[in-house]
Amino acid sequence: MNVSPAALAFLLLVPLLTGAAVVRGLGVRAREDRLAFLGWAWVAGTLVLSTALFAWSWFALPAPRAATIALCAACACAAEVVARLRARRVPVAPE
């Protein structure tokens, strides 16, 4: 089975980058534990992607390759905005 580089990037990078933004939006930072951050990012990204694809198939829409990337990018941007707003709102406690 041969997979093109674009398909491989789609399969690996879209869930990882979407999940990284979602996990960051939840308040987890990569500097705390890099391996756990990558693991949670992968799980969150595949959850977002599978939910989007399930909804897409539920409404019987055509093949969603470009739309999936756009939808995951929109979710990632929204999660990044939430993360930045949360970071501004929460003051750092003095030690």
C-alpha positions as CSV (number, residue, x, y, z in Angstrom):
1,M,0.0,0.0,0.0
2,N,1.4,3.3,-1.0
3,V,0.5,6.6,0.6
4,S,1.4,9.9,-0.9
5,P,3.3,12.5,1.3
6,A,0.2,14.8,1.2
7,A,-2.1,12.0,2.4
8,L,0.4,11.1,5.1
9,A,0.6,14.7,6.3
10,F,-3.2,14.9,6.3
11,L,-3.4,11.7,8.4
12,L,-0.8,12.7,10.9
13,L,-0.6,16.5,11.1
14,V,-4.2,17.6,11.0
15,P,-5.2,15.7,14.2
16,L,-2.0,16.6,16.0
17,L,-2.2,20.3,15.3
18,T,-5.9,20.5,15.9
19,G,-5.5,18.6,19.2
20,A,-2.6,20.8,20.2
21,A,-4.7,23.9,19.9
22,V,-7.6,22.2,21.7
23,V,-5.5,21.0,24.6
24,R,-3.9,24.4,24.9
25,G,-7.3,25.9,24.9
26,L,-8.1,23.6,27.9
27,G,-5.1,25.1,29.7
28,V,-2.5,22.4,29.4
29,R,0.9,23.8,28.4
30,A,3.7,21.9,26.5
31,R,6.3,23.1,28.9
32,E,4.8,21.2,31.8
33,D,5.1,17.7,30.3
34,R,6.0,17.5,26.6
35,L,5.2,13.8,26.1
36,A,1.8,14.0,27.8
37,F,1.0,17.1,25.9
38,L,1.7,15.4,22.6
39,G,-0.4,12.4,23.7
40,W,-3.3,14.5,24.8
41,A,-3.0,16.6,21.7
42,W,-3.3,13.4,19.5
43,V,-6.3,12.1,21.4
44,A,-8.1,15.5,21.4
45,G,-7.3,16.0,17.7
46,T,-8.6,12.6,16.6
47,L,-11.7,13.2,18.8
48,V,-12.4,16.5,17.0
49,L,-11.7,15.0,13.6
50,S,-13.8,11.9,14.2
51,T,-16.7,14.0,15.5
52,A,-16.5,16.3,12.4
53,L,-16.4,13.3,10.1
54,F,-19.3,11.6,11.9
55,A,-21.4,14.8,11.6
56,W,-20.4,15.1,8.0
57,S,-21.5,11.5,7.2
58,W,-24.7,11.9,9.3
59,F,-25.9,14.7,7.0
60,A,-24.8,12.7,3.9
61,L,-22.5,15.3,2.5
62,P,-19.9,14.6,-0.2
63,A,-16.3,13.6,0.5
64,P,-14.9,16.1,3.0
65,R,-11.2,16.3,2.3
66,A,-10.7,20.0,1.9
67,A,-13.7,20.8,4.2
68,T,-12.2,18.7,6.9
69,I,-9.0,20.6,6.9
70,A,-10.9,23.9,7.0
71,L,-13.2,22.7,9.8
72,C,-10.3,21.4,11.9
73,A,-8.4,24.6,11.3
74,A,-11.4,26.6,12.4
75,C,-11.6,24.5,15.6
76,A,-7.9,25.0,16.2
77,C,-8.1,28.7,15.7
78,A,-11.1,28.9,18.1
79,A,-9.2,26.9,20.7
80,E,-6.1,29.1,20.3
81,V,-8.2,32.2,20.9
82,V,-9.7,30.7,24.0
83,A,-6.2,29.8,25.3
84,R,-5.0,33.3,24.7
85,L,-8.0,34.9,26.4
86,R,-7.7,32.5,29.3
87,A,-4.0,33.3,29.7
88,R,-4.8,37.0,29.9
89,R,-7.6,36.5,32.4
90,V,-5.8,34.2,34.9
91,P,-3.2,36.1,36.9
92,V,0.0,34.3,37.9
93,A,0.2,33.7,41.7
94,P,3.3,35.1,43.3
95,E,5.6,32.6,44.9
